[in-house]
């Protein structure tokens, strides 16, 4: 037998043995259902519910409320013949609803979301946050943010729970005016 044939035969044998060993290990592995049930733990304390130091309760804007806010902002913009996009995000910056008005520019979609995210992240209107860039210019480097007027936070008991962002009007002041109309619609 030539050396090359012996090497190929040996390699093939090693692969076959390795596959057989792998199959034996896989066949004797713990079933996924046993692993899942073994890793589930219940956390409890003497004081379950509100006041328990292990848990917190948060307030979230409903889809219905987010839609009402977006529609109110869009209606306010349309009343002034402005073509905008409105985005409403939750406390974590996840988009709840986005409405792109007829004729709104392509950049307005992402800009509205980023303004809403920025407003909820700092619990302040984005027009106020623009002023903070003078002292801390690297704020603008935080991913997902946009420090232009047009974002307004939604608060519950002073805490941010959502953000409304509007983009597409010729100025951030107008965008923010429309975003505020959206937030104000939630109080009705």
CORSUL-V828993 format. One record per backbone hydrogen bond with DSSP energy under -1.0 kcal/mol. CO is the residue of the C=O (numbers start at 0). NH is the residue of the N-H. If there is no record, write none. Layout:
CO:NH
CO:NH
//
This chain:
1:5
2:6
3:7
4:8
5:9
6:10
7:11
8:12
9:13
10:14
11:15
12:16
13:17
14:18
15:19
16:20
17:21
18:22
19:23
20:24
21:25
22:26
23:27
25:28
30:34
31:35
32:36
33:37
34:38
48:51
51:54
61:65
62:66
63:67
64:68
65:69
66:70
67:71
68:72
69:73
70:74
71:75
72:76
73:77
74:78
76:79
76:81
77:80
83:100
84:166
85:98
86:164
87:95
87:96
88:162
89:92
93:89
96:87
98:85
100:103
104:107
106:110
107:111
108:112
109:113
110:114
111:115
112:116
113:117
114:118
115:119
116:120
117:121
118:123
124:128
125:129
129:132
131:135
135:138
136:139
137:140
138:141
141:144
145:147
149:165
150:125
151:163
153:160
153:161
155:158
158:155
161:153
162:88
163:151
164:86
166:84
170:174
171:175
172:176
173:177
174:178
175:179
176:180
177:181
178:182
179:183
180:184
182:185
183:186
//
